[in-house]
Amino acid sequence: MSFGKKAAERLANKIILITGASSGIGEATAREIASAANGNISLILTARRQDRLSKVQDSLLKDFPSLKIHSAIFDVTKKEGIKPFISGLPKDFADIDVLINNAGKALGKANVGEIEDEDIDGMFQTNVLGLINLTQAVLPIFKAKNSGDIVNIGSIAGRDPYPGGAIYCASKAAVKFFSHSLRKELINTKIRVLEVDPGAVLTEFSLVRFKGDQSQADSVYEGTTPLGPEDIAEVIVFGLTRKQNTVIAETLVFPQHQASASHVYKAPKKE
């Protein structure tokens, strides 16, 4: 049996919830899952931007007509709305099989003592508390059937902190240790916890970090060939399509020019 056929069979008819699905890694993961499953899957796509989410949904349904999609505006930082969102899912999407905690962001590169309060709150509310609160809301569904996958998107920054990234790095380190603890708590179940830690990926990440400053965002990748969101999506889908007793617990993935968060080779500018 080919890898493609095995992957399709292991994904068949599953219900997968992806946060931050309107762009970047979230959008790419939705597309990669749909492709691997040959459209025989149900996706719950959430994000904060309705227009982008609608475009993603329309594009996916055009390419995979058999796909079932429930898309909704959803902000993981609004704790009071998380449990009602999960309990209010349409019947055909309620029995979630996979949770992909993808929503996350970095804000600014200020040093400690100069970091804006709103940036600290924004990163921890999204990257840590939102991820934890959503996981808590979905986990009872998995426990009830003793089955399910949780994929947490961490970062190389959670392993290798750097100046100007104290809050972002701390938030991603929190994701790592939350994932470790959860995996140990679920050791006597058939619920898997997978963590994927990307390095440099060309998405809107840097544009958000520098608050819309395109020149600063572009400078991050200048002289390099960063990964694309589809590269991370492939890693996520690989983990999800292993045999049920195989856990790809942690995956660190970065482009060839990168050896750590701070050790990066940039090609010299051509004269």
HUBEL-V222109 format. One record per residue. SS is DSSP state (h for helix, s for strand, l for the rest). OMEGA is omega in whole degrees, -180 to 180 (NA if undefined). Layout:
# HUBEL-V222109
SS	OMEGA
SS	OMEGA
This chain:
# HUBEL-V222109
l	-177
l	177
h	-179
h	-180
h	178
h	-179
h	-180
h	180
h	-178
h	178
h	-171
l	173
l	179
l	177
s	-172
s	178
s	180
s	175
l	-178
l	-171
l	-175
l	180
l	172
h	-176
h	180
h	178
h	-179
h	179
h	177
h	-179
h	-180
h	178
h	179
h	180
h	-178
h	-178
l	-177
l	178
l	-177
l	-174
l	178
s	-178
s	170
s	-176
s	-179
s	177
s	-179
l	-176
l	-176
h	-177
h	179
h	-180
h	179
h	179
h	178
h	-179
h	-179
h	-180
h	-180
h	-179
h	176
h	-178
h	-177
l	-174
l	-179
l	-178
l	174
s	-177
s	168
s	179
s	-176
s	172
s	-174
l	-179
l	-176
l	-180
l	180
l	-174
h	-176
h	-178
h	-173
h	-179
h	175
h	178
h	-179
h	-178
h	-178
l	179
l	176
l	-175
h	-177
h	-179
h	-171
l	-174
l	-174
l	178
l	-176
s	173
s	177
s	-180
s	-175
l	-176
l	180
l	-180
l	170
l	-180
l	177
l	175
l	-180
l	175
l	179
l	-175
l	-179
l	-176
l	179
l	179
h	-177
h	177
h	177
h	-179
h	-177
h	-179
h	-179
h	179
h	-179
h	-171
h	-174
h	-173
h	178
h	178
h	-179
h	-177
h	178
h	178
h	179
h	-179
h	-176
h	-174
h	178
h	177
h	179
h	-178
h	-178
h	-180
h	-180
l	-178
l	176
s	178
s	174
s	178
s	178
s	178
s	178
l	179
l	171
h	180
h	177
h	178
l	-172
l	-177
l	-177
l	179
l	-179
l	-179
l	-172
h	-176
h	179
h	-180
h	179
h	-180
h	-180
h	172
h	177
h	177
h	-180
h	-176
h	171
h	180
h	178
h	-178
h	-179
h	179
h	179
h	178
h	-176
l	-173
l	-179
l	178
l	175
l	177
s	-178
s	174
s	-178
s	177
s	177
s	-177
s	180
s	168
l	-177
l	179
s	-179
s	176
l	175
l	-174
h	-177
h	178
h	176
h	-179
h	-178
l	169
l	174
l	180
l	-174
h	-178
h	177
h	179
h	-180
h	-176
h	180
h	-174
h	-178
l	179
l	-180
l	172
l	-176
l	172
s	171
s	180
h	180
h	178
h	178
h	178
h	179
h	179
h	179
h	-178
h	176
h	180
h	-178
h	-174
l	171
l	175
l	-172
l	-178
l	179
l	-177
l	172
l	-167
l	-179
s	176
s	175
s	-176
s	177
l	-180
l	-173
l	-178
l	-174
s	178
l	175
l	180
l	-175
l	-179
l	-174
s	176
l	176
l	-180
l	179
l	180
l	177
l	179
l	NA
